[in-house]
Amino acid sequence: MNFRIHVRVMPRTGLLDPQGQAVEHALGALGFNEAGDVRVGRAIELHLAAPSRAEAEARTRQMCDKLLANPVTEDYLLQVEEG
Amino acid sequence: MNFRIHVRVMPRTGLLDPQGQAVEHALGALGFNEAGDVRVGRAIELHLAAPSRAEAEARTRQMCDKLLANPVTEDYLLQVEEG
């Protein structure tokens, strides 16, 4: 089966996120003062062939643990779609 | 009302994504050969106060058009959650 996987890698809650602060500041300067608590991370999409959805998810978690995310400073979240 | 908004900013389909290619190559070198068509973009999260969900989404689209995404090379996708 083929899967389309969306991974969101975000700075861990509580850790400083200078990029998010910079974006928040820039939004304020543009008049978007109602935006707050801005955090910036990475969005990764990939195609994966796997025997099952559970297998696809497990395999992607391995990729995150080994390469896509920094286990000390980042959290990740997966969304698995068929097709 | 308060909203939590997740924005995914991805390189437009058809455009070269060197970062995605680099990640795909690195995944292959780590033994994850079943992963393909890897694309890397940005994930942005923010809190927003707005009178309605529709308003929150419209306002976030303005932020994307003005700052968060490059309209020539990137597409974005919003997910709006209450709370």
N, CA and C atoms of all chains as a GROMACS GRO file, in nm:
protein
  498
    1MET      N    1   0.084  -0.120   0.000
    1MET     CA    2   0.000   0.000   0.000
    1MET      C    3   0.087   0.125   0.000
    2ASN      N    4   0.032   0.230  -0.058
    2ASN     CA    5   0.106   0.356  -0.062
    2ASN      C    6   0.045   0.458   0.033
    3PHE      N    7   0.132   0.528   0.101
    3PHE     CA    8   0.086   0.627   0.198
    3PHE      C    9   0.153   0.761   0.170
    4ARG      N   10   0.078   0.864   0.201
    4ARG     CA   11   0.131   1.001   0.197
    4ARG      C   12   0.138   1.046   0.342
    5ILE      N   13   0.256   1.082   0.388
    5ILE     CA   14   0.273   1.113   0.529
    5ILE      C   15   0.313   1.257   0.549
    6HIS      N   16   0.244   1.324   0.639
    6HIS     CA   17   0.276   1.462   0.675
    6HIS      C   18   0.337   1.461   0.815
    7VAL      N   19   0.456   1.513   0.827
    7VAL     CA   20   0.524   1.521   0.956
    7VAL      C   21   0.536   1.668   0.995
    8ARG      N   22   0.501   1.698   1.118
    8ARG     CA   23   0.522   1.833   1.169
    8ARG      C   24   0.624   1.825   1.281
    9VAL      N   25   0.737   1.892   1.263
    9VAL     CA   26   0.843   1.892   1.363
    9VAL      C   27   0.847   2.030   1.426
   10MET      N   28   0.817   2.037   1.556
   10MET     CA   29   0.807   2.168   1.623
   10MET      C   30   0.904   2.175   1.740
   11PRO      N   31   0.953   2.297   1.769
   11PRO     CA   32   1.034   2.314   1.889
   11PRO      C   33   0.952   2.272   2.010
   12ARG      N   34   1.013   2.198   2.100
   12ARG     CA   35   0.943   2.146   2.217
   12ARG      C   36   0.884   2.260   2.301
   13THR      N   37   0.764   2.238   2.351
   13THR     CA   38   0.699   2.338   2.436
   13THR      C   39   0.789   2.375   2.553
   14GLY      N   40   0.802   2.502   2.579
   14GLY     CA   41   0.885   2.548   2.690
   14GLY      C   42   1.024   2.589   2.645
   15LEU      N   43   1.067   2.536   2.531
   15LEU     CA   44   1.197   2.579   2.479
   15LEU      C   45   1.181   2.710   2.404
   16LEU      N   46   1.282   2.792   2.413
   16LEU     CA   47   1.282   2.918   2.341
   16LEU      C   48   1.275   2.892   2.190
   17ASP      N   49   1.196   2.973   2.121
   17ASP     CA   50   1.185   2.959   1.975
   17ASP      C   51   1.210   3.096   1.912
   18PRO      N   52   1.337   3.131   1.890
   18PRO     CA   53   1.370   3.265   1.839
   18PRO      C   54   1.305   3.293   1.704
   19GLN      N   55   1.294   3.191   1.619
   19GLN     CA   56   1.233   3.211   1.488
   19GLN      C   57   1.084   3.248   1.504
   20GLY      N   58   1.018   3.179   1.594
   20GLY     CA   59   0.879   3.211   1.622
   20GLY      C   60   0.862   3.352   1.677
   21GLN      N   61   0.953   3.391   1.765
   21GLN     CA   62   0.947   3.527   1.820
   21GLN      C   63   0.968   3.631   1.711
   22ALA      N   64   1.059   3.603   1.620
   22ALA     CA   65   1.085   3.697   1.510
   22ALA      C   66   0.961   3.711   1.422
   23VAL      N   67   0.897   3.598   1.392
   23VAL     CA   68   0.776   3.602   1.308
   23VAL      C   69   0.665   3.678   1.381
   24GLU      N   70   0.651   3.652   1.511
   24GLU     CA   71   0.547   3.721   1.588
   24GLU      C   72   0.569   3.872   1.586
   25HIS      N   73   0.694   3.910   1.601
   25HIS     CA   74   0.729   4.052   1.599
   25HIS      C   75   0.696   4.113   1.462
   26ALA      N   76   0.732   4.042   1.357
   26ALA     CA   77   0.706   4.092   1.221
   26ALA      C   78   0.557   4.101   1.194
   27LEU      N   79   0.479   4.003   1.243
   27LEU     CA   80   0.334   4.009   1.226
   27LEU      C   81   0.277   4.132   1.296
   28GLY      N   82   0.326   4.159   1.417
   28GLY     CA   83   0.281   4.278   1.490
   28GLY      C   84   0.311   4.405   1.412
   29ALA      N   85   0.430   4.412   1.353
   29ALA     CA   86   0.469   4.531   1.277
   29ALA      C   87   0.380   4.550   1.154
   30LEU      N   88   0.322   4.440   1.105
   30LEU     CA   89   0.234   4.447   0.988
   30LEU      C   90   0.088   4.470   1.030
   31GLY      N   91   0.064   4.484   1.159
   31GLY     CA   92  -0.072   4.512   1.205
   31GLY      C   93  -0.148   4.391   1.255
   32PHE      N   94  -0.084   4.275   1.255
   32PHE     CA   95  -0.152   4.154   1.303
   32PHE      C   96  -0.121   4.136   1.452
   33ASN      N   97  -0.174   4.228   1.532
   33ASN     CA   98  -0.141   4.225   1.674
   33ASN      C   99  -0.215   4.116   1.750
   34GLU      N  100  -0.317   4.058   1.687
   34GLU     CA  101  -0.397   3.958   1.758
   34GLU      C  102  -0.332   3.819   1.754
   35ALA      N  103  -0.221   3.806   1.682
   35ALA     CA  104  -0.153   3.676   1.678
   35ALA      C  105  -0.054   3.666   1.793
   36GLY      N  106  -0.052   3.553   1.860
   36GLY     CA  107   0.041   3.535   1.970
   36GLY      C  108   0.093   3.394   1.976
   37ASP      N  109   0.191   3.373   2.061
   37ASP     CA  110   0.246   3.239   2.084
   37ASP      C  111   0.283   3.170   1.951
   38VAL      N  112   0.354   3.244   1.867
   38VAL     CA  113   0.389   3.191   1.735
   38VAL      C  114   0.510   3.097   1.748
   39ARG      N  115   0.500   2.982   1.688
   39ARG     CA  116   0.611   2.887   1.688
   39ARG      C  117   0.635   2.840   1.545
   40VAL      N  118   0.762   2.825   1.510
   40VAL     CA  119   0.797   2.787   1.374
   40VAL      C  120   0.876   2.656   1.376
   41GLY      N  121   0.831   2.562   1.299
   41GLY     CA  122   0.901   2.434   1.287
   41GLY      C  123   0.911   2.393   1.142
   42ARG      N  124   0.926   2.264   1.118
   42ARG     CA  125   0.938   2.215   0.981
   42ARG      C  126   0.820   2.124   0.947
   43ALA      N  127   0.776   2.134   0.822
   43ALA     CA  128   0.674   2.043   0.772
   43ALA      C  129   0.740   1.955   0.667
   44ILE      N  130   0.730   1.825   0.683
   44ILE     CA  131   0.792   1.733   0.589
   44ILE      C  132   0.684   1.641   0.533
   45GLU      N  133   0.682   1.625   0.401
   45GLU     CA  134   0.587   1.533   0.338
   45GLU      C  135   0.665   1.425   0.267
   46LEU      N  136   0.616   1.303   0.273
   46LEU     CA  137   0.683   1.198   0.196
   46LEU      C  138   0.586   1.089   0.155
   47HIS      N  139   0.620   1.021   0.050
   47HIS     CA  140   0.547   0.902   0.008
   47HIS      C  141   0.617   0.780   0.065
   48LEU      N  142   0.537   0.680   0.101
   48LEU     CA  143   0.597   0.562   0.162
   48LEU      C  144   0.517   0.440   0.118
   49ALA      N  145   0.587   0.335   0.078
   49ALA     CA  146   0.521   0.207   0.051
   49ALA      C  147   0.538   0.120   0.174
   50ALA      N  148   0.427   0.066   0.226
   50ALA     CA  149   0.433  -0.016   0.347
   50ALA      C  150   0.317  -0.113   0.344
   51PRO      N  151   0.330  -0.227   0.414
   51PRO     CA  152   0.224  -0.328   0.412
   51PRO      C  153   0.097  -0.283   0.485
   52SER      N  154   0.107  -0.192   0.578
   52SER     CA  155  -0.012  -0.148   0.651
   52SER      C  156   0.009  -0.006   0.700
   53ARG      N  157  -0.100   0.056   0.744
   53ARG     CA  158  -0.093   0.191   0.797
   53ARG      C  159  -0.006   0.195   0.924
   54ALA      N  160  -0.023   0.094   1.010
   54ALA     CA  161   0.055   0.089   1.134
   54ALA      C  162   0.205   0.079   1.103
   55GLU      N  163   0.234  -0.002   1.003
   55GLU     CA  164   0.374  -0.019   0.962
   55GLU      C  165   0.431   0.110   0.905
   56ALA      N  166   0.350   0.179   0.826
   56ALA     CA  167   0.394   0.307   0.769
   56ALA      C  168   0.423   0.407   0.879
   57GLU      N  169   0.337   0.408   0.979
   57GLU     CA  170   0.357   0.504   1.087
   57GLU      C  171   0.482   0.469   1.169
   58ALA      N  172   0.498   0.339   1.198
   58ALA     CA  173   0.615   0.296   1.276
   58ALA      C  174   0.744   0.331   1.202
   59ARG      N  175   0.742   0.306   1.072
   59ARG     CA  176   0.862   0.333   0.992
   59ARG      C  177   0.894   0.483   0.990
   60THR      N  178   0.790   0.564   0.979
   60THR     CA  179   0.813   0.709   0.977
   60THR      C  180   0.863   0.758   1.113
   61ARG      N  181   0.815   0.696   1.221
   61ARG     CA  182   0.867   0.734   1.354
   61ARG      C  183   1.017   0.706   1.363
   62GLN      N  184   1.058   0.594   1.304
   62GLN     CA  185   1.203   0.564   1.302
   62GLN      C  186   1.278   0.673   1.227
   63MET      N  187   1.222   0.716   1.113
   63MET     CA  188   1.288   0.823   1.036
   63MET      C  189   1.299   0.950   1.119
   64CYS      N  190   1.193   0.982   1.192
   64CYS     CA  191   1.193   1.102   1.275
   64CYS      C  192   1.299   1.090   1.384
   65ASP      N  193   1.304   0.973   1.449
   65ASP     CA  194   1.397   0.956   1.560
   65ASP      C  195   1.542   0.960   1.511
   66LYS      N  196   1.565   0.912   1.388
   66LYS     CA  197   1.702   0.903   1.339
   66LYS      C  198   1.748   1.025   1.262
   67LEU      N  199   1.657   1.094   1.196
   67LEU     CA  200   1.702   1.201   1.108
   67LEU      C  201   1.615   1.327   1.110
   68LEU      N  202   1.483   1.309   1.105
   68LEU     CA  203   1.398   1.426   1.075
   68LEU      C  204   1.382   1.522   1.192
   69ALA      N  205   1.386   1.469   1.314
   69ALA     CA  206   1.366   1.555   1.431
   69ALA      C  207   1.485   1.543   1.526
   70ASN      N  208   1.510   1.646   1.600
   70ASN     CA  209   1.611   1.644   1.706
   70ASN      C  210   1.540   1.603   1.835
   71PRO      N  211   1.571   1.483   1.887
   71PRO     CA  212   1.495   1.431   2.001
   71PRO      C  213   1.512   1.515   2.128
   72VAL      N  214   1.613   1.597   2.134
   72VAL     CA  215   1.635   1.677   2.255
   72VAL      C  216   1.550   1.805   2.254
   73THR      N  217   1.535   1.863   2.136
   73THR     CA  218   1.474   1.996   2.132
   73THR      C  219   1.341   2.001   2.056
   74GLU      N  220   1.304   1.890   1.990
   74GLU     CA  221   1.186   1.897   1.904
   74GLU      C  222   1.088   1.782   1.930
   75ASP      N  223   0.962   1.811   1.906
   75ASP     CA  224   0.858   1.708   1.906
   75ASP      C  225   0.806   1.693   1.764
   76TYR      N  226   0.753   1.575   1.733
   76TYR     CA  227   0.695   1.561   1.600
   76TYR      C  228   0.557   1.496   1.608
   77LEU      N  229   0.482   1.520   1.503
   77LEU     CA  230   0.344   1.472   1.495
   77LEU      C  231   0.323   1.419   1.354
   78LEU      N  232   0.263   1.301   1.342
   78LEU     CA  233   0.243   1.241   1.210
   78LEU      C  234   0.096   1.243   1.170
   79GLN      N  235   0.074   1.259   1.040
   79GLN     CA  236  -0.058   1.238   0.982
   79GLN      C  237  -0.039   1.143   0.864
   80VAL      N  238  -0.106   1.031   0.867
   80VAL     CA  239  -0.088   0.930   0.762
   80VAL      C  240  -0.212   0.925   0.675
   81GLU      N  241  -0.194   0.942   0.544
   81GLU     CA  242  -0.306   0.931   0.450
   81GLU      C  243  -0.278   0.819   0.352
   82GLU      N  244  -0.381   0.744   0.316
   82GLU     CA  245  -0.360   0.644   0.212
   82GLU      C  246  -0.357   0.709   0.074
   83GLY      N  247  -0.277   0.649  -0.014
   83GLY     CA  248  -0.280   0.695  -0.154
   83GLY      C  249  -0.159   0.774  -0.194
   84MET      N  250  -1.337   3.476   2.059
   84MET     CA  251  -1.300   3.334   2.064
   84MET      C  252  -1.151   3.320   2.035
   85ASN      N  253  -1.094   3.215   2.094
   85ASN     CA  254  -0.952   3.190   2.072
   85ASN      C  255  -0.932   3.069   1.982
   86PHE      N  256  -0.837   3.082   1.893
   86PHE     CA  257  -0.811   2.974   1.799
   86PHE      C  258  -0.663   2.939   1.801
   87ARG      N  259  -0.637   2.812   1.775
   87ARG     CA  260  -0.501   2.765   1.757
   87ARG      C  261  -0.492   2.729   1.609
   88ILE      N  262  -0.398   2.789   1.538
   88ILE     CA  263  -0.393   2.768   1.394
   88ILE      C  264  -0.262   2.704   1.354
   89HIS      N  265  -0.274   2.600   1.273
   89HIS     CA  266  -0.156   2.532   1.220
   89HIS      C  267  -0.146   2.566   1.071
   90VAL      N  268  -0.033   2.620   1.033
   90VAL     CA  269  -0.012   2.654   0.892
   90VAL      C  270   0.100   2.565   0.838
   91ARG      N  271   0.078   2.508   0.723
   91ARG     CA  272   0.182   2.431   0.656
   91ARG      C  273   0.219   2.504   0.528
   92VAL      N  274   0.342   2.548   0.517
   92VAL     CA  275   0.389   2.619   0.398
   92VAL      C  276   0.484   2.526   0.323
   93MET      N  277   0.443   2.487   0.202
   93MET     CA  278   0.524   2.389   0.128
   93MET      C  279   0.568   2.447  -0.006
   94PRO      N  280   0.686   2.402  -0.055
   94PRO     CA  281   0.727   2.443  -0.190
   94PRO      C  282   0.620   2.397  -0.290
   95ARG      N  283   0.586   2.484  -0.382
   95ARG     CA  284   0.480   2.455  -0.479
   95ARG      C  285   0.513   2.329  -0.560
   96THR      N  286   0.411   2.248  -0.583
   96THR     CA  287   0.429   2.125  -0.662
   96THR      C  288   0.490   2.159  -0.797
   97GLY      N  289   0.589   2.083  -0.836
   97GLY     CA  290   0.652   2.107  -0.965
   97GLY      C  291   0.779   2.188  -0.953
   98LEU      N  292   0.789   2.264  -0.844
   98LEU     CA  293   0.913   2.339  -0.823
   98LEU      C  294   1.017   2.248  -0.758
   99LEU      N  295   1.140   2.271  -0.793
   99LEU     CA  296   1.250   2.197  -0.735
   99LEU      C  297   1.255   2.221  -0.584
  100ASP      N  298   1.280   2.115  -0.507
  100ASP     CA  299   1.292   2.129  -0.362
  100ASP      C  300   1.422   2.064  -0.317
  101PRO      N  301   1.531   2.140  -0.323
  101PRO     CA  302   1.663   2.082  -0.292
  101PRO      C  303   1.672   2.026  -0.150
  102GLN      N  304   1.603   2.092  -0.055
  102GLN     CA  305   1.608   2.043   0.083
  102GLN      C  306   1.539   1.906   0.092
  103GLY      N  307   1.427   1.894   0.023
  103GLY     CA  308   1.357   1.766   0.020
  103GLY      C  309   1.443   1.657  -0.043
  104GLN      N  310   1.514   1.692  -0.151
  104GLN     CA  311   1.601   1.595  -0.216
  104GLN      C  312   1.713   1.552  -0.123
  105ALA      N  313   1.768   1.648  -0.047
  105ALA     CA  314   1.876   1.616   0.046
  105ALA      C  315   1.827   1.521   0.155
  106VAL      N  316   1.706   1.548   0.206
  106VAL     CA  317   1.651   1.461   0.311
  106VAL      C  318   1.624   1.322   0.254
  107GLU      N  319   1.570   1.317   0.132
  107GLU     CA  320   1.541   1.187   0.071
  107GLU      C  321   1.670   1.106   0.054
  108HIS      N  322   1.774   1.174   0.012
  108HIS     CA  323   1.904   1.109  -0.005
  108HIS      C  324   1.956   1.056   0.129
  109ALA      N  325   1.945   1.139   0.232
  109ALA     CA  326   1.993   1.100   0.365
  109ALA      C  327   1.912   0.983   0.420
  110LEU      N  328   1.780   0.984   0.395
  110LEU     CA  329   1.696   0.872   0.439
  110LEU      C  330   1.740   0.743   0.371
  111GLY      N  331   1.768   0.752   0.241
  111GLY     CA  332   1.814   0.636   0.167
  111GLY      C  333   1.945   0.581   0.225
  112ALA      N  334   2.036   0.672   0.260
  112ALA     CA  335   2.165   0.631   0.316
  112ALA      C  336   2.147   0.563   0.452
  113LEU      N  337   2.038   0.596   0.521
  113LEU     CA  338   2.011   0.534   0.652
  113LEU      C  339   1.929   0.405   0.638
  114GLY      N  340   1.899   0.365   0.515
  114GLY     CA  341   1.827   0.240   0.493
  114GLY      C  342   1.678   0.258   0.470
  115PHE      N  343   1.630   0.381   0.469
  115PHE     CA  344   1.488   0.405   0.445
  115PHE      C  345   1.464   0.426   0.296
  116ASN      N  346   1.484   0.318   0.219
  116ASN     CA  347   1.475   0.334   0.074
  116ASN      C  348   1.331   0.341   0.025
  117GLU      N  349   1.236   0.305   0.111
  117GLU     CA  350   1.096   0.304   0.068
  117GLU      C  351   1.034   0.443   0.069
  118ALA      N  352   1.106   0.542   0.120
  118ALA     CA  353   1.053   0.679   0.122
  118ALA      C  354   1.084   0.749  -0.009
  119GLY      N  355   0.987   0.820  -0.063
  119GLY     CA  356   1.010   0.891  -0.188
  119GLY      C  357   0.934   1.023  -0.190
  120ASP      N  358   0.964   1.102  -0.290
  120ASP     CA  359   0.893   1.228  -0.311
  120ASP      C  360   0.890   1.312  -0.183
  121VAL      N  361   1.006   1.326  -0.120
  121VAL     CA  362   1.015   1.399   0.007
  121VAL      C  363   1.017   1.549  -0.022
  122ARG      N  364   0.935   1.622   0.049
  122ARG     CA  365   0.934   1.767   0.037
  122ARG      C  366   0.941   1.830   0.176
  123VAL      N  367   1.017   1.937   0.186
  123VAL     CA  368   1.036   2.001   0.317
  123VAL      C  369   0.986   2.145   0.311
  124GLY      N  370   0.900   2.180   0.404
  124GLY     CA  371   0.851   2.317   0.414
  124GLY      C  372   0.854   2.364   0.558
  125ARG      N  373   0.772   2.462   0.589
  125ARG     CA  374   0.768   2.516   0.725
  125ARG      C  375   0.633   2.488   0.790
  126ALA      N  376   0.637   2.459   0.918
  126ALA     CA  377   0.514   2.446   0.996
  126ALA      C  378   0.511   2.562   1.093
  127ILE      N  379   0.402   2.637   1.092
  127ILE     CA  380   0.388   2.753   1.180
  127ILE      C  381   0.262   2.734   1.264
  128GLU      N  382   0.274   2.756   1.393
  128GLU     CA  383   0.158   2.751   1.482
  128GLU      C  384   0.140   2.886   1.546
  129LEU      N  385   0.016   2.928   1.562
  129LEU     CA  386  -0.007   3.053   1.633
  129LEU      C  387  -0.143   3.053   1.700
  130HIS      N  388  -0.152   3.134   1.804
  130HIS     CA  389  -0.279   3.161   1.869
  130HIS      C  390  -0.338   3.288   1.810
  131LEU      N  391  -0.471   3.289   1.800
  131LEU     CA  392  -0.535   3.404   1.741
  131LEU      C  393  -0.668   3.427   1.809
  132ALA      N  394  -0.696   3.553   1.844
  132ALA     CA  395  -0.828   3.588   1.895
  132ALA      C  396  -0.907   3.646   1.778
  133ALA      N  397  -1.026   3.592   1.755
  133ALA     CA  398  -1.108   3.640   1.643
  133ALA      C  399  -1.254   3.614   1.676
  134PRO      N  400  -1.345   3.693   1.616
  134PRO     CA  401  -1.488   3.677   1.648
  134PRO      C  402  -1.547   3.546   1.599
  135SER      N  403  -1.490   3.486   1.496
  135SER     CA  404  -1.545   3.361   1.445
  135SER      C  405  -1.434   3.281   1.378
  136ARG      N  406  -1.464   3.154   1.354
  136ARG     CA  407  -1.368   3.067   1.286
  136ARG      C  408  -1.335   3.120   1.146
  137ALA      N  409  -1.439   3.163   1.074
  137ALA     CA  410  -1.418   3.214   0.938
  137ALA      C  411  -1.327   3.336   0.940
  138GLU      N  412  -1.350   3.421   1.040
  138GLU     CA  413  -1.268   3.541   1.053
  138GLU      C  414  -1.122   3.504   1.085
  139ALA      N  415  -1.106   3.407   1.173
  139ALA     CA  416  -0.971   3.363   1.210
  139ALA      C  417  -0.898   3.309   1.087
  140GLU      N  418  -0.970   3.233   1.005
  140GLU     CA  419  -0.907   3.176   0.886
  140GLU      C  420  -0.872   3.286   0.786
  141ALA      N  421  -0.965   3.381   0.767
  141ALA     CA  422  -0.940   3.490   0.672
  141ALA      C  423  -0.819   3.572   0.715
  142ARG      N  424  -0.812   3.598   0.845
  142ARG     CA  425  -0.702   3.678   0.898
  142ARG      C  426  -0.569   3.604   0.880
  143THR      N  427  -0.570   3.475   0.904
  143THR     CA  428  -0.446   3.398   0.888
  143THR      C  429  -0.404   3.392   0.741
  144ARG      N  430  -0.501   3.386   0.652
  144ARG     CA  431  -0.467   3.388   0.509
  144ARG      C  432  -0.396   3.519   0.472
  145GLN      N  433  -0.443   3.628   0.531
  145GLN     CA  434  -0.375   3.756   0.508
  145GLN      C  435  -0.231   3.751   0.557
  146MET      N  436  -0.211   3.691   0.676
  146MET     CA  437  -0.074   3.679   0.728
  146MET      C  438   0.013   3.596   0.634
  147CYS      N  439  -0.045   3.489   0.580
  147CYS     CA  440   0.032   3.404   0.487
  147CYS      C  441   0.068   3.481   0.362
  148ASP      N  442  -0.030   3.554   0.308
  148ASP     CA  443  -0.008   3.627   0.183
  148ASP      C  444   0.096   3.738   0.201
  149LYS      N  445   0.097   3.798   0.321
  149LYS     CA  446   0.186   3.912   0.342
  149LYS      C  447   0.322   3.875   0.397
  150LEU      N  448   0.329   3.764   0.474
  150LEU     CA  449   0.456   3.737   0.542
  150LEU      C  450   0.496   3.590   0.546
  151LEU      N  451   0.401   3.503   0.579
  151LEU     CA  452   0.442   3.367   0.615
  151LEU      C  453   0.481   3.281   0.495
  152ALA      N  454   0.420   3.308   0.379
  152ALA     CA  455   0.451   3.226   0.261
  152ALA      C  456   0.496   3.314   0.146
  153ASN      N  457   0.578   3.259   0.061
  153ASN     CA  458   0.617   3.328  -0.061
  153ASN      C  459   0.517   3.291  -0.170
  154PRO      N  460   0.436   3.386  -0.217
  154PRO     CA  461   0.326   3.351  -0.308
  154PRO      C  462   0.374   3.298  -0.444
  155VAL      N  463   0.499   3.321  -0.478
  155VAL     CA  464   0.549   3.275  -0.607
  155VAL      C  465   0.593   3.129  -0.600
  156THR      N  466   0.652   3.090  -0.488
  156THR     CA  467   0.714   2.958  -0.483
  156THR      C  468   0.649   2.861  -0.386
  157GLU      N  469   0.555   2.910  -0.304
  157GLU     CA  470   0.503   2.824  -0.198
  157GLU      C  471   0.351   2.822  -0.193
  158ASP      N  472   0.298   2.710  -0.149
  158ASP     CA  473   0.155   2.699  -0.119
  158ASP      C  474   0.139   2.682   0.031
  159TYR      N  475   0.022   2.722   0.083
  159TYR     CA  476   0.000   2.700   0.225
  159TYR      C  477  -0.136   2.637   0.250
  160LEU      N  478  -0.145   2.576   0.366
  160LEU     CA  479  -0.265   2.502   0.405
  160LEU      C  480  -0.290   2.533   0.552
  161LEU      N  481  -0.415   2.566   0.586
  161LEU     CA  482  -0.447   2.601   0.724
  161LEU      C  483  -0.530   2.492   0.791
  162GLN      N  484  -0.507   2.476   0.921
  162GLN     CA  485  -0.593   2.396   1.006
  162GLN      C  486  -0.630   2.483   1.125
  163VAL      N  487  -0.757   2.506   1.146
  163VAL     CA  488  -0.801   2.594   1.254
  163VAL      C  489  -0.866   2.510   1.364
  164GLU      N  490  -0.818   2.525   1.485
  164GLU     CA  491  -0.876   2.456   1.601
  164GLU      C  492  -0.924   2.559   1.701
  165GLU      N  493  -1.037   2.534   1.763
  165GLU     CA  494  -1.079   2.624   1.871
  165GLU      C  495  -0.999   2.596   1.997
  166GLY      N  496  -0.980   2.703   2.075
  166GLY     CA  497  -0.918   2.682   2.207
  166GLY      C  498  -0.777   2.733   2.218
   0.00000   0.00000   0.00000
